[in-house]
């Protein structure tokens, strides 16, 4: 009886062991077959891979079906030491592709001088686009390139160089020959860096966009689009070409043979149905699925796209249209320096730019500082649900440490007079009449792109004389003998001299010779405009008839002082005065304090709500504008801009100096509309993807089998 029981038990145990082995082997097979391969192991598994093809209502890459799941990361908005982290987080979400615009105005900051990482300019470290594309492949991502030349992107002048405006007849985005000549040189320079990084040559680039949202521009020029296509071809760029638009036409805004793609945030059925009508045999792709929205200064709330709407419309794209997607944006980054764009306001006689804030957080799946959001999780779940084939993803990288460093008080300063005295002689030009920033004969005759310009006149005036400046672009301030005139900015609801004519009665202590300075800040060249919008010149522009008058007479023989605030200039400033009393600090001025860091630096935010308006430099690098009107109140400081030991925090304050420099471990970008949902999106939390299920099955079977073997 005992022997029989033992035999039965042995038989049962043997059967369990056999079953465990089979469960383990089947699970292992499922894991290996569905989870083992990376994007490149799966799609680039031939010695000479073929490229991306869009036909028969689907994409194929190297002959294999692919649903493109891409996310926008603009290399010029992210510190280069953070590129890999942001790209890995994109791949960990399940995306197989990264998309980036290309910033012509930073790659060619002066006419004919290209910068792809070695230019010695403020943004040179950001300009190594070749390295960005290489890192994308290292992080198992394909690449979509959108080189413009116009990119919009809420970026200064839509990515176009401001020196184009030196030509009084310039017509950008058209078949205007001088414009085409510069476009060709730009494309030649850019593609010399990238053409060998195409997927078909062992690299990562699978597609390139021609122009940008051209169907929304007028007047359109098919010859211009064809010129760009031919420039791509001439440089050996032989990947898939496409256009992207908010609406479609079979005869305008694109070219025969180009794939058309859609841009939208809501109402996907409306725009995608129109897209299918114009190209019924092509795959559907949202080249810009707007994950959030941009934010302008003076808005009450941040721009957004509610989470439920974001999720549900993405599922419609995947499920109903078997569509591909590029999240615009996956990670927005920051408009460092003076690079933020703006939107043209045509409510007056001339269009003016309403400027974007410094942060390009965009309410995206990954925050400005690289942190995960609710949208990241929603997107990851949907991508996994519809992913085919199932490919291996990396684990989610950890979020960065955020630190609120100790509060500082102003330690050193330079007066307005000190600042002007330190402007180099080649940036001070005497001209008969006032000209715009772009027309200044500086920077190898490329003019002034960024910063402030001062129009100085030393003249005999009497108390009560009327000073008038017409249509300054964008924000003007008047100083008499280095003293700032209050034009309404100290009121409870501050008023600013922006883009309009103003007459000011001069208040001088004594009649006689006085120095009158009109300082004008460019807050943005519009990134969204039409062909008849030729009013992008900044400062005082002849195009708008801008001029300075004193008692009705035009002022001539004006000194033009270009206050560009380049990093080298800021770092090289000497003769700082020690702050003895806060009463000695009178705006405009530069204020500096030393932040001492022990150990490895961490990401942080500088809280500027105690200040009024200006820019902040960290170790000489311009991290962007602040403005008390909001909604943004903090500026992001990436850890790579800091160093162990002493760090110089320098602030140019235009109106009213703050009493302290406060750091925070969290951003304040202003109020944001309540997410429509706290309601859950239309998905079942019980749905688990096949890949996730098999991985869990593998783990359970392995543990079960191991424990069984060890116990017997």
Wavefront OBJ file of the C-alpha trace (Angstrom):
o trace
v 0.000 0.000 0.000
v 2.831 2.346 0.891
v 4.702 1.382 -2.302
v 1.571 1.985 -4.374
v 1.038 5.413 -2.814
v 4.644 6.327 -3.452
v 4.329 5.188 -7.071
v 1.212 7.268 -7.599
v 2.887 10.268 -6.024
v 5.932 9.819 -8.267
v 3.719 9.567 -11.326
v 1.883 12.744 -10.357
v 5.123 14.577 -9.644
v 6.593 13.425 -12.948
v 3.492 14.636 -14.784
v 3.667 17.995 -13.039
v 7.343 18.260 -13.904
v 6.631 17.449 -17.537
v 3.789 19.950 -17.650
v 6.005 22.591 -16.026
v 8.712 21.957 -18.609
v 6.244 22.341 -21.446
v 4.734 25.502 -19.959
v 8.201 26.895 -19.480
v 9.354 25.989 -23.001
v 6.186 27.333 -24.646
v 6.378 30.522 -22.629
v 10.067 30.889 -23.435
v 9.306 30.417 -27.131
v 6.620 33.077 -26.993
v 8.976 35.437 -25.171
v 11.809 34.870 -27.601
v 9.660 35.099 -30.722
v 7.802 38.257 -29.698
v 10.148 40.082 -27.333
v 13.668 39.212 -28.373
v 14.207 41.472 -31.368
v 14.883 45.166 -31.325
v 13.611 47.545 -33.996
v 16.839 47.246 -35.960
v 17.182 43.500 -35.481
v 13.724 43.066 -36.946
v 13.671 45.646 -39.751
v 17.351 45.838 -40.731
v 17.961 42.107 -40.948
v 19.350 42.165 -44.488
v 22.753 43.288 -45.699
v 21.253 45.948 -48.001
v 17.943 47.028 -46.460
v 15.288 48.711 -48.572
v 13.669 51.904 -47.359
v 10.251 53.045 -46.201
v 7.469 52.502 -48.751
v 3.914 53.879 -48.549
v 1.537 51.893 -50.726
v -1.464 49.571 -50.533
v -2.706 51.503 -47.490
v 0.276 50.541 -45.353
v 3.905 51.315 -44.648
v 6.620 48.728 -45.192
v 10.241 49.033 -44.148
v 12.701 46.651 -45.751
v 9.684 44.775 -47.071
v 8.033 44.336 -43.655
v 4.845 45.958 -42.398
v 5.434 48.781 -39.928
v 3.102 51.051 -38.024
v 5.210 54.152 -37.476
v 4.929 55.289 -33.874
v 7.045 58.402 -33.574
v 7.561 61.234 -31.129
v 8.930 64.713 -31.714
v 12.071 65.692 -29.803
v 13.774 68.840 -31.049
v 17.509 68.478 -30.483
v 17.865 72.280 -30.323
v 15.465 72.491 -27.352
v 17.147 69.799 -25.232
v 20.591 69.936 -23.671
v 22.847 67.491 -25.592
v 23.773 65.628 -22.413
v 20.059 64.824 -22.030
v 19.438 63.620 -25.593
v 20.000 59.968 -24.759
v 17.715 60.057 -21.716
v 14.839 61.618 -23.682
v 15.301 59.229 -26.618
v 15.389 56.173 -24.365
v 12.194 57.294 -22.642
v 10.584 57.597 -26.069
v 11.590 54.049 -26.999
v 10.486 52.765 -23.580
v 6.999 54.139 -24.302
v 6.885 51.822 -27.309
v 7.711 54.293 -30.083
v 9.928 53.030 -32.879
v 10.804 56.428 -34.395
v 11.859 59.936 -33.372
v 11.020 63.016 -35.416
v 12.852 66.324 -35.334
v 12.607 69.652 -37.059
v 15.850 71.348 -38.123
v 16.595 74.898 -37.034
v 18.120 76.721 -40.010
v 18.564 79.972 -38.068
v 20.841 78.328 -35.499
v 22.735 76.235 -38.038
v 23.527 79.357 -40.088
v 23.556 82.175 -37.504
v 25.449 84.455 -39.892
v 25.095 84.336 -43.634
v 27.406 81.678 -45.050
v 28.688 80.520 -41.636
v 27.369 77.056 -40.794
v 27.437 75.506 -37.350
v 27.025 71.762 -36.891
v 28.573 71.623 -33.437
v 31.922 73.365 -33.766
v 30.918 76.961 -34.492
v 31.816 78.564 -31.185
v 28.308 80.052 -30.877
v 25.998 80.023 -27.871
v 24.087 77.011 -29.237
v 27.007 75.167 -30.848
v 26.780 72.258 -28.405
v 23.146 71.791 -29.451
v 23.912 71.907 -33.175
v 25.536 68.481 -33.609
v 22.480 67.051 -35.346
v 24.568 64.230 -36.764
v 25.307 63.003 -33.246
v 21.631 63.291 -32.304
v 20.654 61.067 -35.239
v 23.382 58.569 -34.343
v 22.243 58.404 -30.706
v 18.691 57.792 -31.918
v 19.860 54.644 -33.675
v 21.858 53.584 -30.616
v 18.607 53.888 -28.666
v 16.793 51.683 -31.225
v 14.838 54.472 -32.905
v 14.318 55.266 -36.560
v 14.410 58.942 -37.581
v 12.035 61.244 -39.462
v 13.730 64.454 -40.600
v 11.829 67.712 -41.084
v 14.374 70.240 -42.385
v 11.955 72.913 -43.551
v 13.411 75.297 -44.538
v 10.397 76.782 -42.721
v 9.399 74.781 -39.633
v 6.910 76.931 -37.642
v 7.445 74.992 -34.355
v 6.698 78.042 -32.173
v 10.321 78.884 -32.955
v 11.857 82.261 -33.745
v 10.777 83.251 -37.311
v 9.734 79.655 -37.976
v 13.407 78.638 -38.107
v 14.306 81.086 -40.876
v 17.442 83.212 -40.363
v 16.692 86.855 -39.600
v 19.440 87.993 -41.984
v 17.129 87.082 -44.868
v 15.247 90.265 -43.943
v 18.175 92.429 -45.001
v 16.842 92.076 -48.530
v 13.984 94.630 -48.738
v 12.321 92.566 -51.464
v 12.663 89.223 -49.681
v 9.725 86.853 -50.089
v 10.320 83.722 -48.064
v 8.608 80.393 -48.798
v 8.222 81.342 -52.453
v 10.037 80.938 -55.754
v 11.901 84.240 -55.168
v 15.344 83.519 -56.588
v 17.525 85.073 -53.810
v 15.570 83.017 -51.269
v 16.018 79.820 -53.284
v 19.758 80.438 -53.500
v 20.051 80.575 -49.721
v 17.762 77.540 -49.305
v 19.982 75.494 -51.613
v 23.133 76.391 -49.687
v 21.403 75.495 -46.408
v 20.141 72.128 -47.664
v 23.546 71.313 -49.155
v 25.256 72.085 -45.850
v 22.740 70.180 -43.744
v 22.556 67.028 -45.859
v 26.338 66.791 -46.105
v 26.096 65.942 -42.395
v 23.273 63.430 -42.676
v 22.928 61.742 -46.058
v 25.063 58.744 -45.077
v 22.858 58.158 -42.021
v 19.884 56.992 -44.044
v 18.363 53.616 -43.152
v 19.230 52.224 -46.586
v 22.896 52.972 -45.878
v 23.000 51.463 -42.423
v 21.698 54.501 -40.590
v 18.361 55.563 -39.146
v 16.701 58.195 -41.388
v 13.598 56.764 -43.071
v 11.695 59.846 -44.270
v 12.059 63.581 -44.889
v 9.461 66.323 -45.044
v 9.320 68.956 -47.784
v 8.503 72.407 -46.369
v 5.867 72.543 -43.619
v 2.089 73.020 -43.574
v 2.361 74.663 -46.977
v -1.316 74.239 -47.752
v -1.977 76.913 -45.110
v 0.337 79.414 -46.803
v -0.468 81.821 -49.608
v 0.510 82.494 -52.281
v 1.625 78.915 -52.920
v 4.374 77.945 -55.345
v 4.657 74.389 -56.648
v 7.958 75.396 -58.226
v 9.299 76.190 -54.749
v 8.291 72.762 -53.433
v 9.836 71.126 -56.478
v 13.022 73.080 -55.858
v 13.289 71.598 -52.356
v 12.599 68.084 -53.623
v 15.287 68.439 -56.270
v 17.751 69.746 -53.674
v 17.100 66.604 -51.622
v 17.663 64.429 -54.683
v 20.832 66.302 -55.689
v 22.280 65.593 -52.245
v 21.509 61.870 -52.398
v 18.624 61.903 -49.935
v 16.610 59.006 -51.366
v 14.229 58.214 -48.510
v 10.449 58.653 -48.506
v 9.373 62.293 -49.045
v 6.160 63.691 -47.558
v 4.260 66.851 -46.678
v 2.121 67.595 -43.612
v -0.928 69.842 -43.424
v -4.086 70.761 -41.553
v -6.188 70.298 -44.697
v -5.624 68.764 -48.116
v -5.932 69.454 -51.792
v -5.182 67.169 -54.718
v -3.533 70.057 -56.587
v -2.061 72.497 -54.007
v 0.343 72.440 -51.082
v 2.043 69.205 -52.118
v 3.506 67.553 -55.217
v 2.605 64.446 -57.224
v 4.285 61.422 -55.710
v 4.600 62.881 -52.222
v 2.835 61.253 -49.297
v 0.453 63.659 -47.575
v 0.079 63.454 -43.798
v -2.254 65.117 -41.300
v -1.879 67.548 -38.388
v -4.613 67.719 -35.754
v -5.604 67.604 -32.096
v -9.331 66.905 -32.237
v -12.042 65.744 -34.659
v -9.838 63.061 -36.246
v -12.622 61.631 -38.415
v -13.075 64.928 -40.209
v -9.469 65.513 -41.217
v -8.551 61.854 -41.773
v -11.562 61.274 -44.017
v -10.389 64.201 -46.154
v -6.888 62.743 -46.241
v -8.175 59.360 -47.421
v -10.154 61.070 -50.200
v -7.063 62.675 -51.763
v -4.907 59.534 -51.480
v -7.147 56.467 -51.025
v -4.393 53.917 -51.614
v -1.881 55.408 -49.182
v -1.409 54.703 -45.472
v -2.876 57.172 -43.004
v -0.444 59.059 -40.810
v -0.803 61.900 -38.346
v 2.536 63.645 -38.736
v 1.526 66.032 -35.985
v -0.844 64.592 -33.432
v -0.875 67.533 -31.053
v -0.381 66.153 -27.558
v -0.967 69.549 -25.966
v -0.589 73.142 -27.089
v 1.765 76.099 -26.874
v 1.392 78.951 -24.386
v 1.778 82.710 -24.917
v 2.845 85.339 -22.427
v -0.153 87.184 -20.934
v -2.397 84.109 -21.215
v -4.283 83.134 -18.081
v -3.645 79.393 -18.472
v -1.240 76.986 -20.130
v -2.135 75.449 -23.453
v -3.303 71.838 -23.196
v -4.999 68.846 -24.773
v -7.167 67.011 -22.219
v -5.979 63.486 -21.454
v -9.218 61.766 -22.387
v -9.389 63.517 -25.746
v -5.715 62.702 -26.316
v -6.295 59.013 -25.574
v -9.586 58.527 -27.408
v -8.508 60.252 -30.615
v -5.273 58.265 -30.648
v -7.274 55.054 -30.408
v -9.481 56.158 -33.300
v -6.342 56.715 -35.378
v -4.935 53.289 -34.499
v -8.126 51.238 -34.586
v -10.392 52.784 -37.216
v -7.718 53.969 -39.668
v -4.885 51.548 -38.907
v -2.918 54.773 -38.764
v 0.617 55.729 -37.893
v 1.420 58.619 -35.600
v 4.011 61.198 -34.709
v 3.324 62.737 -31.312
v 3.829 66.473 -31.646
v 5.426 66.760 -29.245
v 6.576 63.809 -27.202
v 8.998 66.042 -25.315
v 8.987 69.788 -25.900
v 12.041 70.978 -24.014
v 12.845 74.663 -23.645
v 13.038 77.813 -25.766
v 16.446 78.706 -24.398
v 17.895 82.133 -25.033
v 15.871 84.395 -27.315
v 14.576 81.556 -29.510
v 10.854 81.499 -28.661
v 8.552 82.271 -31.549
v 5.208 83.988 -31.589
v 1.891 84.311 -33.380
v 1.036 87.260 -35.608
v -1.768 89.502 -34.391
v -3.369 91.364 -37.313
v -5.874 93.354 -35.249
v -4.026 96.641 -35.846
v -2.580 98.468 -38.841
v 0.393 96.092 -38.907
v 0.815 92.572 -37.575
v 2.643 92.211 -34.265
v 4.006 89.118 -32.551
v 2.420 87.685 -29.426
v 5.339 85.802 -27.940
v 5.533 82.233 -26.689
v 6.765 81.599 -23.183
v 10.217 80.165 -22.517
v 9.000 76.710 -21.569
v 7.960 74.419 -24.399
v 6.491 71.881 -21.996
v 3.425 71.747 -24.286
v 1.519 69.503 -21.837
v 3.319 66.650 -23.598
v 3.733 62.990 -22.533
v 7.208 63.850 -21.208
v 7.500 67.126 -19.321
v 9.986 69.925 -19.965
v 12.290 68.405 -17.336
v 11.905 64.876 -18.723
v 9.343 63.571 -16.221
v 6.600 61.062 -17.054
v 3.012 62.271 -17.228
v -0.430 60.684 -17.396
v -0.317 60.958 -21.185
v 2.875 58.918 -21.274
v 1.114 56.029 -19.552
v -1.977 56.344 -21.752
v 0.101 56.354 -24.930
v 2.263 53.447 -23.765
v -0.805 51.304 -23.090
v -2.381 52.005 -26.484
v 0.887 51.460 -28.341
v 1.308 48.104 -26.640
v -2.297 47.157 -27.383
v -1.942 47.772 -31.125
v 1.742 46.930 -31.577
v 2.511 44.396 -34.294
v 5.085 42.946 -34.336
v 5.958 42.945 -30.654
v 9.507 44.216 -30.206
v 11.732 44.550 -27.197
v 11.607 47.811 -25.273
v 14.069 49.125 -22.698
v 12.965 49.624 -19.124
v 11.795 53.120 -18.299
v 14.755 55.257 -17.195
v 14.450 56.917 -13.821
v 13.397 60.523 -13.601
v 16.106 63.035 -12.736
v 16.637 64.365 -9.239
v 15.239 67.864 -8.713
v 16.744 70.129 -6.056
v 15.658 73.437 -4.534
v 19.004 75.091 -3.911
v 19.409 77.670 -1.166
v 18.011 81.118 -1.787
v 20.515 83.784 -2.839
v 20.532 87.547 -2.465
v 21.963 89.844 -5.147
v 25.716 90.071 -4.584
v 27.098 92.057 -7.530
v 25.688 94.366 -10.173
v 26.407 96.483 -13.212
v 24.433 99.654 -13.827
v 22.790 100.442 -17.141
v 25.641 102.822 -17.869
v 28.178 100.090 -17.042
v 26.453 97.707 -19.454
v 26.421 100.159 -22.355
v 30.083 101.052 -21.773
v 30.990 97.356 -22.125
v 29.308 96.891 -25.502
v 32.146 96.275 -27.992
v 32.907 99.100 -30.444
v 31.918 97.008 -33.478
v 28.399 96.752 -32.048
v 27.990 100.546 -31.820
v 27.102 102.142 -35.144
v 26.381 105.805 -35.940
v 23.792 106.146 -38.725
v 21.864 109.067 -40.147
v 18.450 107.447 -39.726
v 17.196 104.741 -37.409
v 17.333 101.273 -38.975
v 16.092 97.888 -37.836
v 18.201 95.308 -36.030
v 18.481 93.259 -39.198
v 19.893 96.196 -41.184
v 22.798 96.885 -38.838
v 26.189 96.388 -40.532
v 27.421 93.964 -37.868
v 28.083 90.218 -37.580
v 29.722 90.046 -41.003
v 26.860 92.045 -42.477
v 24.257 89.643 -41.118
v 22.674 92.204 -38.783
v 21.397 91.565 -35.276
v 19.244 88.486 -34.717
v 18.521 88.521 -30.985
v 18.502 90.658 -27.873
v 17.960 94.390 -27.493
v 18.834 97.478 -29.513
v 19.409 100.973 -28.121
v 18.778 104.059 -30.254
v 20.829 106.818 -28.559
v 20.638 110.526 -29.212
v 22.540 113.146 -27.245
v 20.631 116.375 -27.772
v 19.611 119.673 -26.166
v 16.141 119.370 -24.690
v 13.893 121.388 -22.422
v 11.493 120.208 -19.793
v 8.196 119.220 -21.426
v 9.602 118.568 -24.888
v 7.702 115.817 -26.689
v 9.577 112.657 -27.588
v 7.821 110.320 -30.007
v 8.764 106.900 -31.340
v 6.514 105.139 -33.831
v 5.818 101.428 -34.037
v 8.759 100.032 -32.060
v 9.065 96.259 -32.413
v 8.482 94.815 -29.869
v 8.800 96.226 -26.311
v 10.180 99.752 -25.878
v 11.653 101.595 -22.904
v 12.791 105.211 -22.748
v 15.715 106.324 -20.589
v 16.779 109.903 -19.935
v 20.387 110.128 -18.774
v 20.290 106.415 -17.863
v 17.105 106.827 -15.791
v 14.113 104.733 -16.820
v 10.887 106.572 -17.599
v 7.783 104.951 -16.118
v 5.515 104.183 -19.058
v 2.926 102.394 -16.936
v 4.802 99.269 -15.879
v 4.636 100.097 -12.145
v 0.838 100.156 -12.012
v -1.113 97.392 -10.314
v -2.035 96.137 -13.774
v 1.215 96.845 -15.648
v 1.048 98.489 -19.054
v 3.900 98.162 -21.529
v 4.998 100.125 -24.559
v 4.502 97.458 -27.208
v 4.328 97.928 -30.966
v 2.508 101.261 -30.891
v 3.200 104.960 -31.300
v 3.724 106.880 -28.109
v 4.413 110.490 -27.209
v 6.184 111.230 -23.935
v 6.664 114.639 -22.334
v 10.287 114.749 -21.193
v 10.899 115.471 -17.530
v 14.414 116.846 -17.132
v 15.908 118.591 -14.132
v 17.519 121.295 -16.221
v 17.321 122.413 -19.807
v 20.372 121.526 -21.867
v 22.166 118.473 -23.247
v 20.722 115.107 -22.296
v 21.096 111.503 -23.439
v 17.879 109.956 -24.738
v 17.943 106.163 -25.133
v 15.161 104.179 -26.735
v 15.817 100.544 -25.803
v 13.759 98.001 -27.743
v 13.515 94.298 -26.977
v 12.617 91.780 -29.653
v 10.277 89.288 -27.985
v 9.620 87.207 -31.119
v 9.609 87.118 -34.858
v 6.360 85.395 -35.704
v 6.590 81.714 -36.607
v 3.173 81.647 -38.345
v 2.579 84.080 -41.166
v 1.432 84.512 -44.760
v 3.177 85.749 -47.853
v 1.898 89.306 -47.482
v 3.262 89.542 -43.918
v 6.553 91.286 -44.620
v 6.750 93.060 -41.272
v 9.206 90.897 -39.372
v 11.994 93.460 -38.959
v 12.615 94.452 -35.359
v 13.530 97.630 -33.539
v 12.591 100.599 -35.708
v 11.725 99.386 -39.179
v 11.512 101.453 -42.341
v 8.977 98.935 -43.662
v 6.543 100.221 -41.042
v 7.667 103.817 -41.321
v 9.172 103.760 -37.825
v 11.098 106.831 -36.685
v 11.993 108.993 -33.702
v 10.731 112.578 -33.440
v 11.420 115.411 -31.021
v 8.809 118.152 -30.971
v 7.545 116.927 -34.335
v 10.944 116.953 -36.034
v 12.565 113.668 -37.115
v 15.670 112.831 -35.125
v 18.747 111.944 -37.179
v 22.398 111.031 -36.526
v 21.501 108.249 -34.121
v 23.888 105.865 -32.402
v 22.710 102.242 -32.695
v 23.912 100.008 -29.849
v 23.389 96.257 -30.332
v 22.934 94.633 -26.946
v 23.069 90.956 -27.962
v 23.987 89.350 -24.624
v 26.089 86.592 -26.163
v 27.406 83.999 -23.744
v 31.057 84.948 -24.250
v 30.247 88.598 -23.581
v 28.307 87.830 -20.396
v 31.035 85.518 -19.086
v 33.698 88.108 -19.839
v 32.090 91.043 -18.010
v 34.444 92.775 -15.582
v 34.200 95.505 -12.954
v 31.187 94.249 -11.046
v 30.084 96.459 -8.146
v 29.312 94.903 -4.758
v 25.740 95.241 -3.531
v 25.867 97.244 -0.318
v 22.205 98.162 -0.275
v 19.273 97.043 -2.406
v 18.567 100.746 -2.939
v 21.638 100.874 -5.180
v 20.017 98.491 -7.685
v 18.116 100.432 -10.300
v 16.783 98.798 -13.465
v 17.751 98.260 -16.165
v 20.781 96.525 -14.711
v 22.677 93.260 -14.473
v 22.654 91.404 -11.154
v 24.869 88.446 -10.325
v 25.168 85.970 -7.459
v 27.205 82.826 -6.902
v 25.492 79.500 -6.340
v 27.834 76.989 -4.701
v 26.964 73.341 -5.274
v 28.363 70.464 -3.246
v 28.302 67.089 -4.972
v 26.795 66.379 -8.365
v 24.507 69.108 -9.726
v 20.794 68.363 -10.093
v 18.009 69.763 -12.221
v 16.417 72.810 -10.641
v 14.026 75.665 -11.373
v 14.640 79.340 -10.688
v 11.562 81.146 -9.402
v 11.377 84.665 -10.875
v 8.071 85.891 -9.452
v 9.972 88.404 -7.266
v 11.350 90.053 -10.418
v 9.612 91.821 -13.317
v 10.965 91.126 -16.818
v 14.264 90.057 -18.292
v 16.533 87.099 -18.972
v 18.604 84.743 -16.816
v 22.071 83.378 -17.539
v 23.558 80.310 -15.852
v 27.333 80.282 -16.183
v 26.864 82.567 -19.172
v 24.236 80.450 -20.947
v 20.919 82.177 -21.529
v 18.197 79.908 -20.120
v 15.425 82.209 -21.349
v 13.058 85.063 -20.631
v 10.920 85.648 -17.542
v 7.987 88.044 -17.251
v 5.808 88.603 -14.201
v 2.627 88.729 -16.316
v 2.922 84.947 -16.634
v 1.574 82.411 -16.802
v 5.113 80.960 -16.488
v 6.889 81.880 -13.232
v 9.865 79.488 -13.092
v 12.673 78.761 -15.541
v 14.133 75.280 -15.963
v 17.872 74.833 -15.323
v 19.096 71.449 -16.627
v 21.752 69.856 -14.434
v 24.363 69.824 -17.254
v 24.424 73.643 -17.189
v 25.594 73.531 -13.570
v 28.871 72.338 -12.110
v 30.197 71.235 -8.764
v 31.535 74.293 -6.957
v 30.762 77.873 -7.968
v 28.076 78.778 -10.517
v 27.338 82.313 -11.668
v 23.641 83.259 -11.866
v 23.311 86.484 -13.853
v 20.035 88.358 -14.358
v 19.295 91.208 -16.733
v 16.315 92.987 -15.216
v 14.544 95.574 -17.366
v 12.054 97.171 -14.960
v 12.170 96.317 -11.238
v 14.900 94.392 -9.422
v 13.933 91.531 -7.118
v 15.351 91.116 -3.627
v 16.204 87.423 -3.796
v 16.966 84.559 -6.172
v 14.832 81.561 -5.283
v 15.222 77.983 -6.494
v 12.545 75.297 -6.568
v 12.372 71.543 -7.104
v 9.150 71.862 -9.130
v 8.048 74.041 -12.046
v 5.349 76.693 -12.013
v 4.147 77.226 -15.565
v 0.888 78.795 -14.439
v -2.663 77.470 -14.110
v -3.818 74.733 -16.437
v -7.386 73.886 -17.340
v -8.804 70.994 -15.314
v -8.176 67.717 -17.093
v -11.594 66.655 -18.362
v -11.027 63.489 -16.662
v -10.271 62.538 -13.938
v -12.776 60.229 -15.789
v -10.900 57.284 -17.207
v -10.417 57.152 -20.986
v -12.415 54.666 -23.031
v -10.216 51.649 -22.406
v -10.423 48.605 -20.212
v -7.698 48.361 -17.569
v -8.095 44.579 -17.724
v -6.799 44.477 -21.294
v -3.210 43.257 -21.231
v -1.187 43.136 -24.399
v -0.001 39.837 -25.778
v 3.631 40.834 -25.309
v 3.071 41.815 -21.698
v 1.127 38.583 -21.074
v 3.806 36.311 -22.511
v 6.526 38.057 -20.557
v 4.579 37.559 -17.341
v 3.886 33.942 -18.325
v 7.604 33.413 -18.894
v 8.401 34.749 -15.451
v 5.754 32.669 -13.667
v 6.709 29.472 -15.512
v 10.393 29.966 -14.859
v 9.857 30.520 -11.132
v 7.484 27.540 -10.937
v 9.854 25.233 -12.779
v 12.900 26.370 -10.798
v 11.195 25.918 -7.449
v 9.926 22.458 -8.459
v 13.335 21.241 -9.595
v 15.078 22.602 -6.503
v 12.570 20.882 -4.208
v 13.038 17.504 -5.913
l 1 2 3 4 5 6 7 8 9 10 11 12 13 14 15 16 17 18 19 20 21 22 23 24 25 26 27 28 29 30 31 32 33 34 35 36 37 38 39 40 41 42 43 44 45 46 47 48 49 50 51 52 53 54 55 56 57 58 59 60 61 62 63 64 65 66 67 68 69 70 71 72 73 74 75 76 77 78 79 80 81 82 83 84 85 86 87 88 89 90 91 92 93 94 95 96 97 98 99 100 101 102 103 104 105 106 107 108 109 110 111 112 113 114 115 116 117 118 119 120 121 122 123 124 125 126 127 128 129 130 131 132 133 134 135 136 137 138 139 140 141 142 143 144 145 146 147 148 149 150 151 152 153 154 155 156 157 158 159 160 161 162 163 164 165 166 167 168 169 170 171 172 173 174 175 176 177 178 179 180 181 182 183 184 185 186 187 188 189 190 191 192 193 194 195 196 197 198 199 200 201 202 203 204 205 206 207 208 209 210 211 212 213 214 215 216 217 218 219 220 221 222 223 224 225 226 227 228 229 230 231 232 233 234 235 236 237 238 239 240 241 242 243 244 245 246 247 248 249 250 251 252 253 254 255 256 257 258 259 260 261 262 263 264 265 266 267 268 269 270 271 272 273 274 275 276 277 278 279 280 281 282 283 284 285 286 287 288 289 290 291 292 293 294 295 296 297 298 299 300 301 302 303 304 305 306 307 308 309 310 311 312 313 314 315 316 317 318 319 320 321 322 323 324 325 326 327 328 329 330 331 332 333 334 335 336 337 338 339 340 341 342 343 344 345 346 347 348 349 350 351 352 353 354 355 356 357 358 359 360 361 362 363 364 365 366 367 368 369 370 371 372 373 374 375 376 377 378 379 380 381 382 383 384 385 386 387 388 389 390 391 392 393 394 395 396 397 398 399 400 401 402 403 404 405 406 407 408 409 410 411 412 413 414 415 416 417 418 419 420 421 422 423 424 425 426 427 428 429 430 431 432 433 434 435 436 437 438 439 440 441 442 443 444 445 446 447 448 449 450 451 452 453 454 455 456 457 458 459 460 461 462 463 464 465 466 467 468 469 470 471 472 473 474 475 476 477 478 479 480 481 482 483 484 485 486 487 488 489 490 491 492 493 494 495 496 497 498 499 500 501 502 503 504 505 506 507 508 509 510 511 512 513 514 515 516 517 518 519 520 521 522 523 524 525 526 527 528 529 530 531 532 533 534 535 536 537 538 539 540 541 542 543 544 545 546 547 548 549 550 551 552 553 554 555 556 557 558 559 560 561 562 563 564 565 566 567 568 569 570 571 572 573 574 575 576 577 578 579 580 581 582 583 584 585 586 587 588 589 590 591 592 593 594 595 596 597 598 599 600 601 602 603 604 605 606 607 608 609 610 611 612 613 614 615 616 617 618 619 620 621 622 623 624 625 626 627 628 629 630 631 632 633 634 635 636 637 638 639 640 641 642 643 644 645 646 647 648 649 650 651 652 653 654 655 656 657 658 659 660 661 662 663 664 665 666 667 668 669 670 671 672 673 674 675 676 677 678 679 680 681 682 683 684 685 686 687 688 689 690 691 692 693 694 695 696 697 698 699 700 701 702 703 704 705 706 707 708 709 710 711 712
